[in-house]
Amino acid sequence: MGVRRKIVCFSDFDGTIFMQDTGHILFNAFGCGSERREILDRQINSGERTFRDVSEEMWGSLNVPFEDGFEVMKDALEIDPDFMEFHQFCLDNDIPFNVISAGLKPVLRRVLDHFLGEEDSQHIDIVANDAHISEDGRDWKVEWLHDNEKGHDKAISMKDARAAVTMACENGTVPLIVFIGDGVSDLPAARNADVLFARRGLRLEEYCIENKLDYIPFDTFADIQRELTAIAKADEERTKGEGMPAKFNPRANMWRRASSSKAVPVFAAMSPGKEKMFVWPNIFSETAMEKPELVAAAPAA
């Protein structure tokens, strides 16, 4: 697209790139079963148990060799009809595409290798939990990416990724970070992005509508490709001029504007200068109680 500013894409996997959930397919066929899984899902939603605790039970219930499980997955999975074309679009335009998932890295890599081919699959970095899987399939043990109740804290992964790509930018611009998802569990990662794409009709879009958060809906990755091309063109207009910095503020971007009393940002001073950025309360960022020294004022809803 010939833009000066680096664009980097991050995407959820289950329900976003693929319509089904890889873990659910395995649990239903070779593990705890659909009824127990639904009970466990409710325990997560109610806060009775942590995601990490429940996930360990689900993955630990599996009794199937990896390749046998994959044979069932590949027949049950349906890839977004336009994802492969979008992935080629990213390769053609030097747009890194990364997966950030709460699933298991060996499972996701095997699926991508099958559907995209190993050569194209290797262009996609996967940030996910690792796993030890015994040869006979009787022992599936998750090796968690982070030592907390989430197991994989997507917010940490996105912050680390943003820092890394910012350091890699050599032309003085700030990278434009895009996140693509389908569920509320994607919000910790999405809050660290500049542009949010939410799959139409699913829970992430519902949450954005309920809380008046700006987002771009999509039905297939063709919609994302079209919108991203337009965004890149508009952003390039904003960044024209010698030495001019990017005018998209990564911490106060197009999708975070909100009018809901539960979603209004507070302003925080950015040390050491007088610039200010948006800091989101509750699940979006550290609360005022956690960092009271940063909070200057909260705008009226």
Secondary structure, DSSP 8 states (H G I E B T S, - for coil): ---SS-EEEEE--BTTTBSS-HHHHHHHHHSSHHHHHHHHHHHHHHTSS-HHHHHHHHHHT--S-HHHHHHHHHHH--B-TTHHHHHHHHHHTT--EEEEEEEEHHHHHHHHHHHH-HHHHTTSEEEEEEEEE-TTSS-EEEE-SSSSTTSS-HHHHHHHHHHHHHHH--SS---EEEEEESSGGGHHHHTT-SEEEEETTSHHHHHHHHTT---EEESSHHHHHHHHHHHHHHHHHHT-STT---SS-TTS-TT----STTT--EEEE-SSSS-EEEE--GGGS--TTTSTTTEEE----
